[in-house]
Amino acid sequence: MRTFLTALLFIAIIGSDAQGRSSEVEIGLLTQAKPTKIIITPLRGDYSVVSNDSVIYSLKNHDLLHISLKDQKLELRTLNGLLGTFLNVRLIPQGEDGAFKLKSVIPYGHAKSYDDILNINNGSKCLQVINEVNIDKYVAGVVKSEVGTNEGLELYKVHAIICRTYALSNFRKHEEEDYQLCDKVHCQAFAGSCDQADPVTGLSYAASNDILKAAVQTAGLVLVDTTLELITASFHSNCGGQTCNSEDVWMLSKIYLRSVKDPYCVQRKNARWERKVSQAKWLGYFERVHGYKVSDEQSRERALNFTQTSRAPYFQNNQKIMLKDVRADWRFRSTFFSTSVSGDQVVVQGRGFGHGVGLCQEGAMEMVLRGIGYKDILNFYYTGVALIDIASLRFLLR
């Protein structure tokens, strides 16, 4: 049973140890900025600057390396002057571990810190900057970017597994650009090293140790469905008390993304919201966009007084009006809302924040506070999945 996604998983673990826990990923950095000039400074350890398998410079701790794109080549300068021009360069830690600061100069950008190896190539009109980083360090960096730094070890374990599962199932997303994932949100937000102080403020993150610990303690663990495929481990802020079936939002049914009642998030920050709109705009929208007959008194009443006690995919059971479309058109925080009339206004009272599919972050936070472990949290939100080590999956598919 070696399906396409599973084949990607095997590609992803090339170079790993016997437990599948030392693989590296190649992350495209500054992909939105498209820089033509950058500055690199080692933060931990010294770096060898290599081109064509030859060391051209030893970049000491806190030294500066300027790289500019000129005439389709990389021009390298240090504080000591011009090093020369090259087609590509590779920065490799001289010891077992290394970290560096990277800053885009043209266009201007803020400095960020990264771990391990950096590759810089001629990207035709810009520099192509690729971070070759240990997957657990990458996972920790994503968790810090996506989740924040004040949530606790068990929640970090949850998101470390979600992040790793996504990364390995999308391992060839940027294959044409010669790297695997990028640093933008559609590939998971990656703002760099988890354990380095912010290069701009100098401030350290209090939860960095817990985030790194979560990544290491869950190393190799991914979520698979009953066919041993890596799952789409979607998540959102708050489901309002009930998650959605995947097909109600994305028109794609996944057996593990089933609606579940969630008592844990209902008292959290994003559990409730409210909007008020004029009756005229509300009714006009349904008539103009959806052809809803608001001239009919009964239909008009139904449009003004809509109630959801549990999540529904359609507005008043009208399969031509999907609530996901209503939410998008009105920019509501969720599809889980009810309406009532107050004077000449429609009061929209909503529950939750986000698409509602998969793991509810605020529900998971509450579960952690109640002493529930990461495995039970994942199995609560993802139906019928298995948490499995990459090495075990490799063994099962031989």
C-alpha positions in Angstrom: 0.0 0.0 0.0 2.5 2.6 -1.2 0.4 5.6 -2.3 1.7 8.9 -3.6 1.6 10.7 -0.3 3.4 7.8 1.4 6.0 7.9 -1.3 6.6 11.5 -0.4 7.1 10.5 3.2 9.9 8.2 2.2 11.5 11.0 0.2 11.2 13.1 3.3 13.1 10.8 5.6 16.1 10.2 3.3 19.2 10.8 5.4 17.5 10.1 8.7 18.7 7.9 11.4 17.2 4.5 12.2 14.4 6.1 14.0 13.7 8.6 11.2 14.5 11.5 13.5 17.4 13.4 12.0 16.1 14.4 8.5 16.5 17.9 7.2 14.2 20.1 5.2 15.0 22.9 2.8 13.0 26.0 3.4 12.9 28.9 1.0 13.4 32.2 2.9 12.5 35.7 2.0 10.4 34.4 -0.8 8.0 37.3 -0.7 10.7 40.0 -0.4 12.7 38.6 -3.3 15.9 40.3 -2.1 18.9 41.5 -4.2 21.1 42.2 -1.2 21.3 40.5 2.2 23.6 40.5 5.3 24.4 37.4 7.2 26.0 37.3 10.7 26.9 34.1 12.7 25.2 34.1 16.1 26.4 30.7 17.4 29.7 29.3 16.2 31.7 30.1 13.1 30.7 29.3 9.6 32.6 28.2 6.5 31.6 30.0 3.3 31.8 27.4 0.5 31.5 27.6 -3.3 32.1 24.7 -5.7 33.2 22.6 -2.7 36.0 25.0 -1.8 36.1 27.1 1.4 36.5 30.7 0.4 36.2 32.3 3.8 35.8 31.6 7.5 33.0 33.7 8.8 33.6 34.3 12.5 31.0 34.8 15.2 29.4 38.3 14.8 31.3 39.0 11.6 29.3 40.3 8.6 28.9 38.9 5.1 27.2 41.1 2.5 25.8 39.2 -0.6 24.5 41.2 -3.6 23.2 40.0 -6.9 25.2 41.7 -9.7 25.3 40.6 -13.3 23.6 37.3 -12.5 26.3 36.4 -10.0 26.7 36.7 -6.2 29.1 39.4 -5.1 30.5 38.7 -1.6 31.9 41.3 0.7 33.1 41.2 4.4 34.3 43.9 6.7 37.8 43.1 5.2 36.6 43.9 1.7 35.6 42.1 -1.5 35.8 38.3 -1.6 34.8 37.9 -5.2 31.8 36.9 -7.3 30.4 33.4 -7.4 27.5 31.5 -8.9 26.3 30.1 -5.6 27.5 29.9 -2.0 26.8 27.7 1.0 27.3 28.6 4.7 28.1 25.6 6.8 28.6 25.6 10.6 32.2 24.6 11.5 31.0 22.8 14.6 28.1 20.5 15.3 25.7 23.3 15.8 25.3 26.8 14.4 22.9 29.7 14.1 23.0 32.9 12.1 21.2 36.2 11.6 19.8 37.0 8.2 18.6 40.4 7.0 17.3 41.7 3.7 18.9 45.0 2.8 17.3 45.5 -0.6 14.4 45.6 -0.1 14.6 46.6 3.5 13.6 43.9 6.0 13.9 43.0 9.7 16.6 40.6 10.8 15.6 37.1 11.8 17.7 34.2 13.2 18.0 30.7 11.7 19.7 27.4 12.5 22.1 25.2 10.6 23.0 25.7 6.9 22.2 28.5 4.4 22.4 28.2 0.7 22.3 31.2 -1.6 21.8 30.9 -5.3 21.2 33.1 -8.3 17.5 33.4 -8.6 17.7 35.3 -11.9 16.1 38.6 -10.7 16.8 38.0 -7.0 18.8 36.0 -4.5 17.4 32.6 -3.8 17.9 32.0 -0.1 17.4 28.4 1.3 17.7 27.3 4.9 18.7 23.6 5.2 17.6 22.9 8.7 16.9 19.9 11.0 13.2 19.1 10.8 12.8 19.3 14.6 14.3 22.8 14.6 12.0 23.7 11.7 9.0 22.3 13.6 9.9 24.3 16.7 10.2 27.5 14.6 6.8 26.9 13.1 5.1 26.2 16.4 6.5 29.4 17.8 5.3 31.4 14.8 1.8 29.7 14.6 0.9 29.1 18.3 2.8 31.7 20.4 5.0 31.3 23.5 2.7 31.0 26.5 0.7 27.8 26.1 2.5 24.9 27.8 4.3 21.7 26.8 1.3 19.5 25.9 -0.2 22.0 23.5 3.2 22.4 21.9 3.4 18.7 21.4 0.0 18.8 19.7 1.1 21.4 17.2 4.5 19.9 16.7 2.9 16.7 15.4 0.4 18.7 13.3 3.3 20.8 11.8 5.4 17.7 11.1 2.5 15.9 9.4 1.8 18.9 7.2 5.5 19.4 6.3 6.0 15.8 5.3 2.7 15.6 3.3 3.7 18.7 1.4 7.3 17.9 1.0 7.4 18.6 -2.8 5.3 21.7 -2.8 8.2 23.9 -4.1 10.1 21.2 -6.0 10.3 23.3 -9.1 12.1 26.0 -7.1 14.6 23.4 -5.8 13.5 23.5 -2.2 10.7 21.8 -0.3 8.7 24.4 1.7 8.7 28.2 2.0 8.4 30.5 4.9 5.0 31.9 4.0 1.7 31.1 5.6 0.5 28.7 2.8 3.5 26.5 3.7 3.1 27.2 7.5 4.5 30.5 8.8 8.2 30.1 9.6 9.9 33.0 11.3 13.2 31.3 12.0 15.0 29.8 15.0 13.0 29.0 18.1 15.9 29.2 20.6 17.6 32.4 19.5 16.8 35.8 21.0 15.0 38.3 18.7 17.8 39.9 16.6 16.1 43.2 16.7 15.0 43.5 20.3 17.5 41.1 21.9 14.6 39.6 23.9 14.5 35.9 24.5 11.3 33.8 24.4 10.3 32.4 27.7 8.7 29.3 26.2 11.4 28.4 23.7 12.8 25.5 25.8 9.3 24.0 26.0 8.7 24.4 22.3 12.0 22.7 21.4 11.4 20.0 24.0 8.0 19.3 22.5 9.5 19.0 19.0 12.2 16.7 20.2 9.9 14.6 22.4 7.5 14.0 19.5 10.3 13.5 17.0 9.2 11.3 14.1 5.5 11.3 15.1 2.9 11.9 12.4 -0.8 11.4 12.1 -2.2 9.0 9.5 -5.6 7.8 8.5 -6.9 4.2 8.2 -5.1 3.8 4.8 -1.8 5.0 6.3 -2.0 8.3 4.4 -0.7 11.4 6.2 -3.8 13.4 7.2 -4.7 17.0 6.4 -4.2 18.2 10.0 -6.3 21.4 9.8 -6.9 23.6 12.8 -8.7 26.9 13.6 -9.0 29.3 16.6 -12.3 28.4 18.2 -15.2 26.2 16.9 -17.8 27.7 19.2 -18.8 24.3 20.7 -18.9 22.1 17.6 -16.4 21.5 14.8 -17.4 21.1 11.1 -17.4 18.3 8.7 -14.7 19.0 6.1 -17.2 18.8 3.1 -19.3 21.6 4.7 -16.4 24.0 4.2 -14.1 22.6 1.5 -16.5 20.3 -0.5 -14.1 17.5 0.2 -15.1 14.7 2.7 -12.3 13.3 4.9 -13.3 10.5 7.2 -11.1 11.9 10.0 -12.4 15.5 9.8 -15.9 14.8 11.3 -18.0 17.2 13.3 -17.6 16.8 17.0 -19.2 18.5 20.0 -16.6 20.5 21.9 -17.4 21.6 25.4 -13.9 22.9 26.1 -13.8 26.1 24.0 -17.2 27.6 24.9 -15.8 29.9 27.6 -12.7 30.9 25.8 -11.8 34.3 24.3 -13.1 33.7 20.7 -16.2 31.7 21.7 -18.7 34.5 21.0 -19.1 37.4 18.6 -21.8 39.7 17.5 -22.6 41.9 14.5 -25.5 44.2 13.6 -26.6 45.0 10.1 -29.6 46.8 8.7 -32.5 44.7 7.6 -32.5 46.3 4.2 -28.9 45.3 3.5 -29.4 41.8 4.9 -32.5 41.0 2.9 -31.1 42.7 -0.1 -28.0 40.5 0.0 -30.0 37.3 0.0 -32.3 38.5 -2.8 -29.5 39.9 -5.0 -26.8 37.2 -4.5 -28.8 34.1 -3.8 -32.2 34.8 -5.4 -33.9 34.4 -2.1 -37.6 35.6 -2.3 -37.7 38.1 0.5 -41.0 39.4 -0.9 -42.6 36.3 0.4 -43.6 37.0 4.0 -42.7 33.5 5.3 -39.3 33.5 3.5 -38.6 37.0 4.7 -39.3 35.9 8.3 -37.0 32.9 7.9 -34.2 35.1 6.6 -34.5 37.4 9.5 -34.8 34.8 12.2 -32.3 32.0 11.5 -31.2 29.7 14.3 -28.4 27.2 14.7 -28.4 25.0 17.8 -25.9 22.8 16.1 -23.8 23.5 13.0 -25.5 23.4 9.6 -23.9 23.7 6.2 -26.8 25.6 4.6 -28.8 28.7 5.4 -32.3 27.6 6.3 -31.7 24.2 4.7 -31.4 25.9 1.3 -28.7 23.9 -0.5 -28.1 26.8 -2.9 -27.0 29.0 0.0 -23.9 27.6 1.8 -23.1 29.2 5.1 -19.4 29.3 4.1 -20.3 31.6 1.3 -22.4 33.8 3.6 -19.5 34.0 6.0 -17.1 35.0 3.3 -19.3 37.6 1.8 -20.0 39.3 5.2 -16.6 38.5 6.6 -18.1 36.9 9.7 -15.8 35.2 12.1 -17.5 31.8 11.6 -20.4 30.1 9.9 -21.9 29.2 13.3 -24.3 32.1 13.8 -28.0 32.8 14.4 -30.0 36.0 13.6 -32.8 37.9 15.3 -34.5 41.3 14.7 -34.0 44.4 16.9 -35.8 47.4 15.4 -34.6 47.9 11.8 -31.5 45.9 12.4 -30.6 42.2 12.2 -28.5 41.0 15.2 -26.1 38.3 14.1 -24.9 36.4 17.1 -22.0 34.1 16.3 -20.0 31.3 17.9 -16.4 30.5 17.3 -13.6 31.9 15.1 -12.3 30.3 11.9 -13.4 27.6 9.4 -14.2 25.1 12.2 -12.6 22.1 10.6 -10.2 19.9 12.6 -8.5 20.9 15.8 -9.9 23.8 17.8 -6.9 25.6 19.3 -8.7 27.2 22.2 -10.5 23.9 23.0 -7.1 22.2 23.0 -5.7 24.9 25.3 -8.5 24.3 27.8 -8.0 20.5 27.6 -4.3 21.0 28.5 -5.4 23.1 31.5 -7.6 20.2 32.6 -4.7 17.8 32.5 -5.6 16.1 29.2 -2.5 14.8 27.3 -1.6 15.6 23.7 -2.5 12.1 22.4 -6.1 12.3 23.7 -6.4 15.9 22.4 -5.4 14.8 18.9 -7.8 11.8 19.0 -10.6 14.0 20.2 -10.5 16.3 17.2 -9.3 13.9 14.5 -11.6 10.9 14.1 -10.1 7.4 13.8 -6.5 8.6 13.2 -3.3 6.9 14.3 -0.3 8.5 15.8 2.7 6.7 14.3 6.4 7.0 14.1 7.9 7.6 10.7 10.2 4.6 11.2 7.2 2.4 12.0 5.3 3.6 9.0 8.3 2.7 6.8 8.4 -0.8 8.3 4.6 -1.3 7.8 4.9 -0.4 4.1 7.8 -2.7 3.2 
